[in-house]
Amino acid sequence: MVASSLQLRDVGKSFPAPDQPLTYRTVLETISISLEAGELVSLVGPSGCGKSTLLRLIAGLDFPDSGELLVDEEPISGPSAERGLVFQDPNLFPWLTVRRNIEAGLAARGVLQQKRSEVKEFMRLVGLEAFADAYPHHLSGGMAQRVALARALINHPKVLLLDEPLGALDAFTRMRMQDEVLRLWQNRRTTMLLVTHDIDEAIYMSDRIIILTQRPGTIEQIIPIALDRPRDRSSSDFLSLRSEILELLHFAGNRSSQVTA
C-alpha cells in the first residue's frame, strides 16, 4: 500500500445558527494544510474551533462552502474507503464478533470473499487473534478501539482520520494505545491526521502539530516536532514544547467567536 498526500486549499465552512436558521456561523475560515504521504499530523485547538468538522469534510461526509480538498491531487467528492475515519467511540456492532466487526467494511463493499484472508492478518496486527469470536461487551475500551482501528485499516486507506480515538480511555490505557497506533503507523506508513485535546499525546505521536484558533477556526501556527522516536515525555525538549503549545492555546482560546450572516 502506498500512502497519499492530502491537501486543503482555502477551505471554509459555515452552519446555520440553531436559534436563527437564516444566520450562518462560520466554523472554519481559509484553512490551507498539506500533509505529505506517510506523515502523522495532529490537529489541536480550543473546543468548538472546527477540528471534527474538518475531519468530516476530508472524509467526504460534508462539503465545504469554499476551497478544495484533494488526495493526491484528486478532489474529494464524497465518502470513500480510501479515507478511513475512527471516532472516540469505537462504534462496534454489538451483535457481531470481533472478526465480523472487522469484516463489516469489506462486506459492505462487496469484497469480503476476495479479502477474507486478510482478516486474520489484521487481527494479528492489532493483537486480537485470541478474541476473534468475542463480542464487544467482552472487550476492554482499549481492545474495542483496536477493533475499530483494524476495521479502518483493512480497507487500506490512503489517509486515516482519527477523531479523539483515545479520548475515552484511562490514562495508562491511553498511553499504551498511543504506542499501539504508532506501531501500526510505522508498520504501514498510512498518512494520518489526528484530532486530539491532549497536548502530550500530540507531541508524543506527531511529525507536526497544527494549532487552530477559536471559532472561526484558522491556522494559528504549525509546529514541527523534531524529537527522536521513541520519545521521552519527561525530557527537557518535550516539556519545553508542551509549555510553548499550551501558551499558544491559551491565547487562541481567548479570541472572541465571530458570527457571520
BELPEPE-V586930 format. One record per residue. N is the residue number from 1. SS is DSSP state (2 for helix, 1 for strand, 0 for the rest). Layout:
{{N & SS} {N & SS}}
//
This chain:
{{1 & 0} {2 & 0} {3 & 0} {4 & 0} {5 & 0} {6 & 1} {7 & 1} {8 & 1} {9 & 1} {10 & 1} {11 & 1} {12 & 1} {13 & 1} {14 & 1} {15 & 1} {16 & 1} {17 & 1} {18 & 0} {19 & 0} {20 & 1} {21 & 1} {22 & 1} {23 & 1} {24 & 1} {25 & 1} {26 & 1} {27 & 1} {28 & 1} {29 & 1} {30 & 1} {31 & 1} {32 & 1} {33 & 1} {34 & 1} {35 & 1} {36 & 0} {37 & 0} {38 & 0} {39 & 0} {40 & 1} {41 & 1} {42 & 1} {43 & 1} {44 & 1} {45 & 1} {46 & 0} {47 & 0} {48 & 0} {49 & 0} {50 & 0} {51 & 2} {52 & 2} {53 & 2} {54 & 2} {55 & 2} {56 & 2} {57 & 2} {58 & 2} {59 & 2} {60 & 0} {61 & 0} {62 & 0} {63 & 0} {64 & 0} {65 & 0} {66 & 1} {67 & 1} {68 & 1} {69 & 1} {70 & 1} {71 & 1} {72 & 0} {73 & 0} {74 & 1} {75 & 1} {76 & 0} {77 & 0} {78 & 0} {79 & 0} {80 & 0} {81 & 0} {82 & 0} {83 & 1} {84 & 1} {85 & 1} {86 & 1} {87 & 0} {88 & 0} {89 & 0} {90 & 0} {91 & 0} {92 & 0} {93 & 0} {94 & 0} {95 & 0} {96 & 0} {97 & 1} {98 & 2} {99 & 2} {100 & 2} {101 & 2} {102 & 2} {103 & 2} {104 & 2} {105 & 2} {106 & 2} {107 & 2} {108 & 2} {109 & 2} {110 & 0} {111 & 0} {112 & 2} {113 & 2} {114 & 2} {115 & 2} {116 & 2} {117 & 2} {118 & 2} {119 & 2} {120 & 2} {121 & 2} {122 & 2} {123 & 2} {124 & 2} {125 & 2} {126 & 0} {127 & 0} {128 & 0} {129 & 2} {130 & 2} {131 & 2} {132 & 0} {133 & 0} {134 & 0} {135 & 1} {136 & 2} {137 & 2} {138 & 2} {139 & 0} {140 & 0} {141 & 2} {142 & 2} {143 & 2} {144 & 2} {145 & 2} {146 & 2} {147 & 2} {148 & 2} {149 & 2} {150 & 2} {151 & 2} {152 & 2} {153 & 2} {154 & 0} {155 & 0} {156 & 0} {157 & 0} {158 & 0} {159 & 1} {160 & 1} {161 & 1} {162 & 1} {163 & 1} {164 & 0} {165 & 0} {166 & 0} {167 & 0} {168 & 0} {169 & 0} {170 & 0} {171 & 2} {172 & 2} {173 & 2} {174 & 2} {175 & 2} {176 & 2} {177 & 2} {178 & 2} {179 & 2} {180 & 2} {181 & 2} {182 & 2} {183 & 2} {184 & 2} {185 & 2} {186 & 2} {187 & 2} {188 & 2} {189 & 0} {190 & 0} {191 & 1} {192 & 1} {193 & 1} {194 & 1} {195 & 1} {196 & 0} {197 & 0} {198 & 0} {199 & 2} {200 & 2} {201 & 2} {202 & 2} {203 & 2} {204 & 2} {205 & 2} {206 & 0} {207 & 0} {208 & 1} {209 & 1} {210 & 1} {211 & 1} {212 & 1} {213 & 0} {214 & 0} {215 & 0} {216 & 0} {217 & 1} {218 & 0} {219 & 1} {220 & 1} {221 & 1} {222 & 1} {223 & 1} {224 & 1} {225 & 0} {226 & 0} {227 & 0} {228 & 0} {229 & 0} {230 & 0} {231 & 0} {232 & 0} {233 & 0} {234 & 0} {235 & 0} {236 & 2} {237 & 2} {238 & 2} {239 & 2} {240 & 2} {241 & 2} {242 & 2} {243 & 2} {244 & 2} {245 & 2} {246 & 2} {247 & 2} {248 & 2} {249 & 2} {250 & 2} {251 & 2} {252 & 2} {253 & 2} {254 & 0} {255 & 0} {256 & 0} {257 & 0} {258 & 0} {259 & 0} {260 & 0} {261 & 0}}
//
